Amino acid sequence: MHFKAKNVAALQTLLGGWPDRMRVEIDPNLGVSAKTVGDLRKISAWPENLAITTPPDPAHGDIIKVSRATHSSRYAPKP
């Protein structure tokens, strides 16, 4: 799933069910640095132009990806 988080609260909602140790892949030059979901949860500022791509199921153990939102995408649910 591809989500565009508007702020830190929306990001926290998106990351709610994912394990802290799950790896995160961030495109270069985005101004955000994190290696794991736990690191992403500690971020205090979230640029509105970034999007999160999550795997279909937490049991898969895939990677969460952070990239620049290049088109209209689904917004995260309200917290």
C-alpha positions as CSV (number, residue, x, y, z in Angstrom):
1,M,0.0,0.0,0.0
2,H,1.2,3.5,-0.8
3,F,0.3,6.3,1.6
4,K,1.1,10.0,1.8
5,A,1.4,11.0,5.4
6,K,0.6,14.7,6.0
7,N,2.3,15.0,9.4
8,V,4.0,13.1,12.2
9,A,0.6,12.0,13.7
10,A,-0.4,10.5,10.4
11,L,3.0,8.8,10.2
12,Q,2.5,7.3,13.7
13,T,-0.9,6.0,12.6
14,L,0.6,4.3,9.6
15,L,3.4,2.7,11.6
16,G,1.1,1.5,14.3
17,G,1.1,-2.3,13.6
18,W,4.6,-2.7,12.2
19,P,7.4,-4.1,14.4
20,D,10.1,-1.7,15.6
21,R,12.9,-3.8,14.1
22,M,11.4,-3.9,10.6
23,R,13.9,-2.4,8.1
24,V,13.2,0.9,6.4
25,E,14.5,1.9,3.0
26,I,14.7,5.7,2.3
27,D,15.4,7.3,-1.1
28,P,18.5,9.5,-1.0
29,N,18.3,13.3,-0.5
30,L,14.9,13.3,1.3
31,G,16.1,14.8,4.6
32,V,14.9,11.9,6.6
33,S,17.2,9.2,8.1
34,A,16.0,5.9,9.7
35,K,17.1,2.3,9.5
36,T,14.1,0.8,11.2
37,V,10.5,1.5,11.9
38,G,11.5,2.3,15.5
39,D,13.7,5.0,14.2
40,L,10.9,6.4,12.1
41,R,8.6,6.6,15.1
42,K,11.2,8.9,16.8
43,I,11.1,11.5,14.0
44,S,9.8,14.8,15.2
45,A,9.2,16.5,11.8
46,W,7.7,14.9,8.7
47,P,7.8,16.7,5.3
48,E,4.3,16.6,3.7
49,N,5.8,15.6,0.3
50,L,6.9,12.1,1.4
51,A,5.1,8.8,1.0
52,I,5.3,5.5,2.7
53,T,5.0,2.2,0.9
54,T,4.1,-0.8,3.1
55,P,4.0,-4.5,2.4
56,P,0.6,-6.2,2.3
57,D,1.1,-8.1,5.6
58,P,3.3,-7.5,8.6
59,A,4.1,-11.3,8.7
60,H,6.0,-11.0,5.3
61,G,8.9,-9.2,7.0
62,D,9.5,-7.0,3.9
63,I,10.8,-3.5,3.9
64,I,8.9,-0.3,4.4
65,K,9.9,2.3,1.8
66,V,10.0,6.1,2.1
67,S,10.0,8.1,-1.1
68,R,9.0,11.5,-2.5
69,A,5.3,11.6,-3.3
70,T,5.2,12.3,-7.0
71,H,1.5,12.1,-7.6
72,S,-1.8,12.1,-5.7
73,S,-1.8,9.2,-3.4
74,R,-4.0,7.8,-0.6
75,Y,-3.7,9.8,2.6
76,A,-3.1,8.1,5.9
77,P,-6.2,7.5,8.1
78,K,-6.9,10.2,10.7
79,P,-5.4,9.4,14.2
